[in-house]
Amino acid sequence: MESRGIPSMLLITEPFQPVVESFAPTVGMATYPAVTVPHPVSTLDDESLQKLATTIIDEAITRLTAAA
């Protein structure tokens, strides 16, 4: 999507950070914008997910609006 001018980023849990770091070069990128959250999130209830979202929203906006 980035190559088409659409700002993009990943939202991942901590165990996937090494995968992102190793994958980025395979698509021609030194790094890939990602926001990392604690693992796991699948067991969080709606209220906990909302609280988590409020802690990362500023970082997500920054990554999506940063100059490439």
C-alpha positions as CSV (number, residue, x, y, z in Angstrom):
1,M,0.0,0.0,0.0
2,E,2.9,2.3,0.8
3,S,4.1,2.0,-2.8
4,R,0.7,3.3,-3.9
5,G,0.9,6.3,-1.7
6,I,-1.4,4.9,1.0
7,P,0.1,5.4,4.5
8,S,0.3,2.0,6.2
9,M,1.7,0.5,9.4
10,L,1.5,-2.7,11.3
11,L,-0.2,-3.2,14.7
12,I,1.5,-6.3,16.2
13,T,2.0,-8.0,19.5
14,E,5.5,-8.3,21.0
15,P,6.4,-11.8,19.8
16,F,6.0,-10.7,16.2
17,Q,8.6,-7.9,16.3
18,P,11.5,-10.0,15.1
19,V,9.4,-11.3,12.2
20,V,8.7,-7.7,11.1
21,E,12.4,-6.8,11.4
22,S,13.5,-9.7,9.3
23,F,10.7,-9.3,6.7
24,A,11.1,-5.6,6.0
25,P,14.3,-6.0,3.9
26,T,12.7,-8.7,1.8
27,V,10.2,-6.1,0.5
28,G,12.9,-3.5,0.0
29,M,12.5,-1.6,3.2
30,A,15.1,-1.0,6.0
31,T,12.3,-1.0,8.5
32,Y,8.5,-1.1,8.5
33,P,6.4,1.2,10.6
34,A,4.9,-0.8,13.4
35,V,3.2,-0.2,16.7
36,T,3.8,-3.0,19.2
37,V,1.4,-4.0,22.0
38,P,1.7,-6.5,24.8
39,H,0.9,-10.1,24.0
40,P,-1.7,-11.5,24.0
41,V,-4.6,-9.3,23.0
42,S,-7.1,-12.0,22.0
43,T,-8.1,-12.6,25.6
44,L,-8.8,-8.9,26.4
45,D,-12.3,-7.8,26.9
46,D,-13.7,-4.7,25.1
47,E,-12.9,-2.3,27.9
48,S,-9.3,-3.5,28.1
49,L,-8.9,-3.2,24.4
50,Q,-10.3,0.3,24.5
51,K,-7.8,1.2,27.2
52,L,-5.0,-0.3,25.2
53,A,-6.0,1.6,22.1
54,T,-5.9,4.9,24.0
55,T,-2.3,4.2,24.9
56,I,-1.1,3.7,21.3
57,I,-3.3,6.0,19.3
58,D,-0.8,8.9,19.3
59,E,2.0,6.6,18.1
60,A,-0.2,5.1,15.4
61,I,-1.2,8.5,14.1
62,T,2.5,9.6,14.1
63,R,3.5,6.6,12.1
64,L,0.7,7.0,9.6
65,T,1.4,10.7,9.1
66,A,5.2,10.7,9.1
67,A,7.0,11.6,5.9
68,A,8.2,8.5,4.1
